[in-house]
């Protein structure tokens, strides 16, 4: 079993990484393999809605999105970490997520998702909600913790002093590991939920 952790901060070893590392350490203790991928410092353009991925199976822009896609297809869960900029997620990360979730055609049902947010002070809950929408549109259960998954601080040392925040990360790791293992057992016994053929309607007819 494996979880992919996405570092959406421009800083490779900054506050977001510090929070993700705490989750990763806990997952490892629980027997879950982890990999952290740093995307926040990349030159990633947004989705242009060309729909080429629907015929080719990959995004038309060949960058870290296409490198990450096969890993996303194979893992049991994904943790997406972002710093807060203007009360929302890092724009580079959102461009990455838009293209990743849209271009990966493999079934994401019952992969476990979790959002992790880092802020100096405010905007955590808005960013948290923004990231969670990628999971809820994809049939992915969301792992929860004892509080909203956020840490506070301006530097990694600040985050390491945020005892409640780090405990929230550890609890998230434990809960995520339990959920992944439980879903694995459920799939063995019951299989995945049966899906109806998708109905897509417009608001204006």
C-alpha positions in Angstrom: 0.0 0.0 0.0 1.3 3.4 -0.9 0.4 7.1 -0.5 1.6 10.0 -2.7 2.2 13.3 -0.9 2.2 16.4 -3.1 4.2 19.4 -1.8 2.5 22.4 -3.5 4.8 25.0 -1.9 7.6 26.8 -3.8 9.8 26.0 -0.8 11.0 22.4 -1.0 11.7 22.1 2.7 9.4 24.8 4.1 6.3 24.7 6.3 4.1 22.6 4.0 6.9 20.0 3.7 7.3 19.9 7.5 3.6 19.1 7.9 3.6 16.5 5.1 6.7 14.9 6.6 4.8 14.4 9.9 2.0 12.7 8.0 4.4 10.6 6.0 6.3 9.4 9.1 3.1 8.3 10.7 2.0 6.5 7.6 5.3 4.7 7.4 4.9 3.5 11.0 1.5 2.2 10.0 3.0 0.1 7.2 2.1 2.4 4.3 4.8 3.3 1.8 5.1 7.0 1.0 6.6 9.3 -1.6 6.7 13.1 -1.5 6.7 15.0 -4.8 7.6 18.6 -5.0 5.6 20.5 -7.6 5.3 24.0 -6.1 8.5 25.3 -7.7 7.7 24.0 -11.2 6.6 26.0 -14.3 3.1 24.5 -14.6 0.5 26.0 -16.9 -3.2 25.6 -16.3 -5.6 23.4 -18.2 -6.9 24.8 -21.5 -9.8 22.4 -21.9 -8.5 20.9 -25.2 -9.7 17.4 -24.1 -6.7 15.8 -25.9 -6.2 13.7 -22.7 -9.5 11.9 -23.4 -8.0 10.4 -26.6 -4.3 10.2 -25.8 -4.6 9.3 -22.1 -2.2 12.0 -21.0 -2.1 15.8 -20.9 -1.0 17.6 -24.0 1.5 19.6 -21.9 4.3 17.1 -21.1 5.6 18.1 -17.7 5.5 16.9 -14.1 1.7 16.3 -14.4 2.4 13.4 -16.9 5.2 12.2 -14.7 3.0 12.1 -11.7 -0.1 10.6 -13.4 1.0 7.0 -13.5 2.0 7.2 -9.9 -1.4 8.6 -8.9 -3.1 5.7 -10.8 -1.2 3.1 -8.8 -1.4 4.5 -5.2 -4.0 3.9 -2.6 -4.2 7.5 -1.4 -2.9 11.0 -2.0 -2.2 13.9 0.4 -2.1 17.3 -1.2 -0.3 20.0 0.8 -0.5 23.8 0.1 0.6 27.0 1.6 -2.0 29.7 1.8 -1.7 32.7 -0.6 -4.4 35.3 -0.4 -6.7 32.9 1.5 -6.4 30.2 -1.2 -4.1 27.5 -2.4 -0.9 28.2 -4.4 -1.8 28.9 -8.0 0.9 26.6 -9.4 -0.6 23.7 -7.3 -4.1 24.4 -8.6 -2.9 24.3 -12.2 -1.2 21.0 -11.4 -4.3 19.5 -9.8 -6.7 20.7 -12.5 -4.7 18.9 -15.1 -3.8 15.8 -13.0 -7.3 15.0 -12.0 -8.8 15.8 -15.4 -6.2 13.9 -17.5 -6.0 10.8 -15.3 -8.7 8.6 -16.8 -8.2 5.7 -14.5 -10.9 5.1 -11.9 -10.1 7.1 -8.7 -13.0 5.5 -6.8 -12.1 4.7 -3.2 -8.6 6.1 -3.4 -8.2 8.0 -0.1 -7.6 11.8 -0.3 -6.5 14.3 2.3 -5.7 18.0 2.2 -2.9 19.6 4.4 -2.7 23.4 4.6 0.0 25.7 6.0 -0.5 29.3 6.9 1.2 32.0 8.9 -2.2 33.1 10.2 -5.5 33.0 8.2 -7.0 31.4 5.1 -6.6 27.8 6.1 -10.2 26.7 6.0 -10.8 28.2 2.6 -7.8 26.5 1.1 -8.7 23.2 2.8 -12.2 23.3 1.2 -10.7 24.2 -2.2 -8.4 21.1 -2.2 -11.1 18.7 -0.9 -13.3 19.4 -3.9 -10.9 17.4 -6.1 -11.6 14.4 -4.0 -15.3 14.7 -3.8 -15.8 15.0 -7.5 -13.7 11.8 -8.0 -15.5 9.3 -5.7 -12.6 9.5 -3.2 -13.2 9.2 0.5 -11.6 12.0 2.6 -9.4 11.2 5.6 -10.1 13.3 8.6 -8.2 14.1 11.7 -9.0 15.6 15.2 -9.2 19.1 13.7 -9.0 20.7 10.2 -5.7 19.6 8.7 -3.6 22.7 9.1 -0.4 23.9 10.7 0.6 27.5 11.5 3.9 29.2 11.3 6.1 31.4 9.1 9.1 29.1 9.2 9.6 25.3 9.5 10.8 25.9 13.1 7.5 27.7 13.8 5.6 24.7 12.5 7.6 22.3 14.6 6.5 24.3 17.7 2.8 24.0 16.6 2.2 21.0 18.9 -1.5 20.8 18.1 -0.9 21.1 14.3 1.7 18.3 14.4 -0.6 16.1 16.5 -3.3 16.8 13.9 -0.9 15.6 11.2 -0.1 12.4 13.1 -3.8 11.7 13.7 -4.4 12.2 10.0 -1.7 9.7 9.2 -3.2 7.1 11.5 -6.8 7.6 10.3 -5.7 7.6 6.7 -3.8 4.3 7.1 -6.8 2.7 8.8 -9.1 3.9 6.1 -6.8 2.6 3.3 -6.5 -0.8 5.0 -10.3 -1.0 5.6 -11.1 -0.1 2.0 -8.6 -2.8 0.8 -10.4 -5.4 2.9 -13.8 -4.2 1.7 -12.8 -4.4 -1.9 -11.6 -8.0 -1.4 -14.9 -9.0 0.1 -17.5 -6.8 -1.7 -15.7 -5.2 -4.6 -16.2 -1.5 -5.6 -19.6 0.1 -5.6 -21.5 -0.5 -8.8 -21.6 2.6 -11.0 -24.5 3.9 -13.1 -23.8 5.3 -16.5 -23.0 9.0 -16.0 -25.7 11.5 -16.7 -24.5 15.0 -17.6 -27.0 17.8 -17.9 -26.6 21.5 -18.5 -28.2 24.1 -16.3 -29.7 25.9 -19.3 -31.8 23.8 -21.7 
